[in-house]
Amino acid sequence: DGAQCRNVCVLAHVDHGKTTLTDALVAHNGFISQKQAGQMRYMDFHEDEQRRGITMKSAGIALLYTPRAAREKKRDGDEGGEEIVERVLITVIDSPGHVDFCSEVSAAARLSDGCLVVVDVVEGVCVQTHAVLRQAWEERLKPCLVFNKLDRVCVELGYTPMEAYERIRSLLHEVNGLMSAFESEKFISQADTFLSAFDAHEEGRGENGGENDATTTTTTCDYLEDEEDLVNEEEAFNIASGNVAFGSAIDGWAFRPDAFADLYAEKLGCSSAALTKALCGDWYYHPKMKRIVSRKVANGKLKPLFVQCILEPIWKIYRTAESEKNGEWVEKDLATLARALKVDVGERELKNTDRRAALQSVMRAWLPMSSCLLEMVVNCVPNPVAAAARRVNRVMPQPVLRGARPKGLDEARRAVIAGKASDDAPKIIFVCKMIAVPKVHVQGALTEAGGGDVKFLAFARIYSGTVRKGDKLYVLNSQHDPSDYDASNIEEVELTELYLMMGQGMFKVDEVPAGNLLAIGGLDRAILKSATLSSSLECPPFGEMMFQASAIVKVAVEPENVTDMDALVEGLRLLNRADAFVEVSVMDTGEHVVAAAGEVHLERCVADLRERFAKVPIRVSPPIISFREGVTTTGTASSSTANGRLTFTCTAKPIHNFIVRAVDDSADALKVILLAKDTESDENKMLAKAFIEKVTAAREAATYDEQGPEGVVEDTFRSAWALGPKRVGSNVLNVGTYTVDVDDEEKEFGHANVGVALGVRKPYDMDGSPPEDVAADFDLNSVQGSVLTGFQMATDRGPLCDEPLTGVQITLNVAVNRGNEDDDRTVEDTDGDQFGPLSGQIINAVRDAIRKAVLKAGTRLVEAMYLAVITTTADALGGTYAVLGKRRSQVLSETIREGTGVFVIHAYLPVATAFGFVDQLRAQTSGASTAQLVFSHWSPIDMDPFFTPTTEEEREEYGEEGDVGPNIARQLMDSVRRRKGLKVEEKIVQVATKQRTLARK
């Protein structure tokens, strides 16, 4: 039953304790012992994961849990007869924290309805914490917050309970500030926001009408409710709501304040409900008044109840264990404290010579982490049926339709919202990725013939209906149009293998109802990475998953033995299917290229290719760096067709950076807006309005120098004819002019289709007839299509080194040349002469004009930049800055973490110089520094690759030939041109009289 299911993923920054926490949950069902929990890392079953100590692949496991309310119901029902205990099936997905494996986080978030966001109390809110909170917000997940590693605050940092309380409260405020910024949509989706101080006081969504109407307070509970600030109800994480937990995953304990309410309520003389509320805020117990009072009455002389009733007992246990470990005298030993807490711990555990192990036994028995977190999941995370209505617009957005809206489309969306498991409900499944599982871990797979040592399974979730073995479903890709499709081209598959995922083990089942996760076998030939399975062809496809990084790290691979080429090609095909984020392509030179998110991800892909998929020795090239090309000024150039009948004059100028960033971030939305046939639909108008508002908000958030004049957003897109490359890029082709005779006035050339689609220009009156002022010998339609093709080709390969253009606004003007007086042919009559088809001539002329104009507009190479977050100590600061200084980095800030001697450095680091950075940093600082690299933005290199000194001052500084000092832009451009086989202008013979020839190395 969907109501008895919960699907949650565990999200956090790297090394914040996700897998250790998952171990505690797994131990609840007895898959591993409590002593092994935290040490075994049960969900990291790959060899690389165990060796590196980080999670690389998302893995799910199904757990059964009986909620506390059901247990109490059974206990009360024992006297009167039998009571049925309602158990809940909780599927937990452990996800990676390293940014290189962000695709695994996206897959886990898409299949879940809620998430456990883990925050290390010592390290605080880090780079990936920002990213996973954003991911949870985008995917409309219900988040729960877990503050982990409280033991380190007590033992390592030596905080007092009051200092720990202040630390927790500031972190909670910071996390709520982030969620508030997301909710108000004032955040900037760039890595720069990681350095900004988010303001938690955002404009609210309106006050709640739930104020207490009572005029007097007769009980402590009423008094607290009256005094409680209503702002807390708007906070994403609120201790009083029960979605915040505190604990230590390595020691296996966690708590929520309500666990202590029953313990202290009778002793303090108040109700359990009142004490629960008091433990969740700044409330104090006044011993003389014998009542709970506010901060104003306490006047700084009392400790908060959270400190007094919760943290101090925990601190006492830890300090007792530390004292016993060091052989110091204690008033009450650990065994005495355990008996006082009335916990069931054996004498053998209490007398263990390892006092940390004895402490863990006491804490796990007193405050078991599994019960606390699973209870929080049951109470705070909605079941699949309740979550569907909130998430349907995100997981299944309205598709772009080429025909009339089919009836089955709305029925499918209603079925996803209802989440029914009945037989009459349509069957709808989303496959988020394909996973390669060793056959030894798949039940019954060893008896299968062929296929190698691994078996490909689809990692999926059922959103509607009950799926059984033998069901036949259609495989719908992300481009499927429910209103216009060819049924003969859509593959129908029979589901022959259904598996329950239990970490590394896959166990066969016969049927799975809606709301549950499963693995499906036999789909490796039908699905590449992700797909929608449905019993109806009119079902819309699920939306694309959001990735926080891009595949910018590339290498070329080849077999050491040429005879192994077939095995390599097959291995690349399997790798492409097994990894949701990797991109495998073949370059024009015939090289096989593997693109990954980062250095660690690339190492994992190459290792998988060698050891699991191709199983042949391979050679890997040096990293292939992706660049872009931009302009800094305005440039104009002309080019004519080969027959001389048309001349194109191109003007290129730069676009503001905030517009470029907004267009790059909104590629999916622009694809829907610009490629739809019905641009006047309500959905397209809503998307267009949201895009313009996003660009306007980005302008407001930009610096004063970058903002440009008022109305720059509308002016940029008002005359926009097309975007490129790939029709949704950050380059704009404006509507130009054309003239037939020298004396004719200029007429509009092109249609501002982008401006119309974005709602910044009125629609054209498209009646199919040409404008009245068009010359008889000039057919617009015969030219415009070729011009658009030439624009797309020019923006896809720039003039510097065939890299895509970015941030260039292009205007094309066309002039028709008459030729000699005896030649009375029209432009179209010349099609098919000795110069070839006119369309090809136009494409070449437009491409050449754009490339020449870009070269004259101050061309600059644009490189990708990482945001490097480096954690180091005071002794290692010198070595850290030495490594940064060698790699063209730009240091942004240096801060010291409060209460520690740890420094945090933020810096921009070019991707081209980032390879080997982490290893060199670790070696240079003897392991005292660690770094996390996150893709940030594209930044132009402020250096002309064709620079030659012209003035006397420049000659004195750079030399006669401009060869004094390295021209980084020229070096990078030449390296890319050399790799692509393009012409490289370099001087081989430096001193001709001495016949010295430089070696080509």
PEZI-V313059 format. One record per run of one state. SS is the DSSP state (H for helix, E for strand, L for the rest). FROM is the first residue (numbers start at 1). TO is the last residue. If there is no record, write none. Layout:
ss:from:to
SS:FROM:TO
SS:FROM:TO
This chain:
ss:from:to
L:1:1
H:2:4
E:5:12
L:13:17
H:18:28
L:29:46
H:47:52
L:53:58
E:59:66
L:67:67
H:68:77
L:78:86
E:87:94
L:95:98
H:99:111
L:112:113
E:114:120
L:121:126
H:127:138
L:139:141
E:142:148
L:149:149
H:150:155
L:156:160
H:161:183
L:184:190
H:191:195
L:196:219
H:220:227
L:228:229
H:230:234
L:235:238
H:239:241
L:242:243
E:244:248
L:249:252
E:253:255
L:256:257
H:258:268
L:269:271
H:272:279
L:280:283
E:284:286
L:287:290
E:291:293
L:294:294
H:295:298
L:299:303
E:304:304
H:305:325
L:326:333
H:334:341
L:342:346
H:347:350
L:351:354
H:355:366
L:367:367
E:368:368
H:369:380
L:381:383
H:384:395
L:396:406
H:407:418
L:419:427
E:428:438
H:439:441
E:442:442
L:443:453
E:454:464
L:465:466
E:467:468
L:469:471
E:472:476
L:477:486
H:487:489
L:490:491
E:492:494
L:495:496
E:497:502
L:503:504
E:505:509
L:510:510
E:511:512
L:513:516
E:517:521
L:522:530
E:531:534
L:535:552
E:553:559
L:560:561
H:562:578
L:579:582
E:583:586
L:587:591
E:592:596
L:597:598
H:599:613
L:614:617
E:618:620
L:621:623
E:624:625
L:626:626
E:627:631
L:632:634
E:635:640
L:641:645
E:646:654
L:655:656
H:657:665
L:666:666
H:667:675
L:676:681
H:682:701
L:702:703
H:704:707
L:708:711
H:712:718
L:719:719
E:720:724
L:725:730
E:731:734
L:735:735
E:736:739
L:740:746
E:747:749
L:750:752
H:753:757
L:758:779
H:780:796
L:797:804
E:805:805
L:806:807
E:808:816
L:817:827
H:828:830
L:831:837
H:838:856
L:857:858
E:859:873
H:874:885
L:886:889
E:890:896
L:897:901
E:902:910
H:911:913
L:914:916
H:917:924
L:925:929
E:930:940
L:941:951
H:952:958
L:959:967
H:968:980
L:981:988
E:989:991
H:992:994
L:995:995
E:996:997
L:998:1001
